[in-house]
Amino acid sequence: MNLSYWEIKNYLSNIDYTIVGSGIVGLNCELRLRERFPKATIVILKRGFLPQGASTKNAGFACFGSLSEILDDLNTHSEDEVIKLIEKWRKGLSLLRKTLSDKAIDYQQYGGYELFDHHDHEGYEHCMSQMAKVNALLKQQFKTDFFQIKENVFNFQNIRKQLSFTPFEGQIDPGKMMRSLTDLVMKKNISILNSVAVNHFEESGNNVYVKTDTFDFKTNQLLFCTNGFASQLIHAEVKPARAQVVVTKPITALKIKGTFHLDKGFYYFRNIDSRILLGGGRNLDFKTEETTEMGQTVIIQNKLEELLNTTILPNTPFEIEHRWSGIMGVGSTKKPIVKQLSNKVFCGVRLGGMGIAIGSHVGRELANLVN
């Protein structure tokens, strides 16, 4: 290790709390730790020069999901669990907006739509017949019908005339969100160490000894906020889930505005800067997409372009300008894992693709576990 006396003294000595992961969970965890412990020494380890998971690589949905997703959740969770999960989404989004401001994250509430393929008669009828039931479940939280029926005024092709709509869905700019969150953290006297990957850690006595690819150090307590990468270092029921995204070049007179789901949320798109952002397709090849490797695959990229051509922009010329992927953390349930792993080690992971909605809340919840 080629570290100077000054570097060791000012960056790597007498550390009270070390947070592994600098995404939305990690930074909100830090903010809450600083509230609780104003004089503590806090260090954040960032694996890359930018967040490496999903915080700046997601689609920017707020995100309450779609009617069919909630109905699927009701098949695997109790009604009470689903209600509590949506309440967590609502409170988490409110916390994010309050912490940073709508302007800072470019929050826009255009509403969210679910499209139904014109061949999917069974799925369409099931959703429409169960809409009143879901609205009744959520009435106490939102005081009005969460879902409504809207006509397809966007000229989407191969889609049924009626869409499911919720006025509560919104969209943000994840890049602006993370820049604003990082600026706020930097004002709190926090060290953020970039391009540092944790290789190993071991708890001994009153400290946790951490070995990275750059240096070794000790910390009083260690908190993992690595979401889809969690299973690389800790024992937690989290599987990585890669999400591929494309963005078109600007489209003249684009009239599509809002967030949209298709095929039970496996495909999702929105407007952004006169462009269309489209992501998804994990259901085409679940096994391949269960990876922490960034990249794109032909099968999914071809499907995304096909949807743009045949469904979303059937009569509009377009070119794709950007392609990327992000890594989510998923599991058998949508409930995030926020717990103490040992005497000095904690984690807040498995955001289930809902990081924007619940990341702020999970970060604070994690910070409240430590002492």
KARA-V473863 format. One record per residue. PHI is phi in whole degrees, -180 to 180 (999 if undefined). Layout:
PHI
PHI
This chain:
999
-95
-106
-81
-57
-66
-66
-63
-65
-95
-116
-125
-120
55
-85
-84
-134
-118
-106
-97
117
-116
-86
-62
-71
-60
-71
-71
-62
-62
-60
-71
-60
-65
-63
-77
-130
-58
-103
-71
-92
-123
-124
-113
-101
-111
-66
-121
-81
-128
-53
-101
-94
-136
-61
-114
-122
-86
-89
79
-83
-67
-168
-94
81
-119
-60
-65
-65
-66
-65
-64
-61
-70
-79
-118
-130
-73
-59
-63
-65
-66
-62
-66
-65
-66
-64
-65
-60
-64
-68
-65
-66
-61
-65
-61
-65
-70
-67
-112
89
-62
-65
-65
-106
55
-74
-132
-107
-89
92
-126
-121
-118
-97
-123
-57
-67
-89
-88
-67
-65
-64
-64
-64
-63
-64
-66
-74
-101
-61
-63
-63
-66
-60
-66
-63
-100
-62
-65
-76
-107
66
-153
-63
-72
-113
-135
-107
-126
-84
-78
-95
-95
63
-66
-102
60
-126
-64
-66
-103
-117
-84
-138
-127
-75
-86
-74
-137
-142
-134
-103
-61
-66
-64
-59
-71
-65
-67
-67
-65
-59
-65
-64
-63
-77
-98
61
-118
-93
-110
-102
-85
55
-123
-107
-79
-100
-164
-146
-147
-88
-149
62
-94
-136
-115
-94
-117
-112
-113
-77
-123
-158
-114
-160
-125
-141
-72
-142
-125
-124
-97
-127
-102
45
-65
-96
-59
-67
-71
-128
-131
-89
-153
-78
-135
-110
-70
-140
-79
-121
-97
-135
-129
-134
-80
-72
-55
-116
-62
56
-66
-105
-78
-143
136
-112
-135
-120
-144
58
57
85
-72
-126
-151
-149
-161
-89
-159
53
61
-124
-112
-102
-133
-141
121
93
-58
-68
-74
-162
-55
-63
-65
-82
-86
-145
-102
-86
-73
145
-126
-121
-62
-61
-79
-61
-64
-67
-63
-67
-63
-63
-63
-72
-98
-122
-85
-128
-65
-119
-126
-64
-152
-132
-87
-107
-131
-139
-158
-142
-131
-113
-96
-121
-127
-159
-73
-132
-91
-75
-66
-97
-129
-159
-90
-89
-157
-59
-122
-125
-136
-149
-136
-140
62
-84
62
79
-114
-57
-64
-71
-115
-59
-63
-67
-62
-60
-70
-61
-64
-61
-76
-80
-82
-133
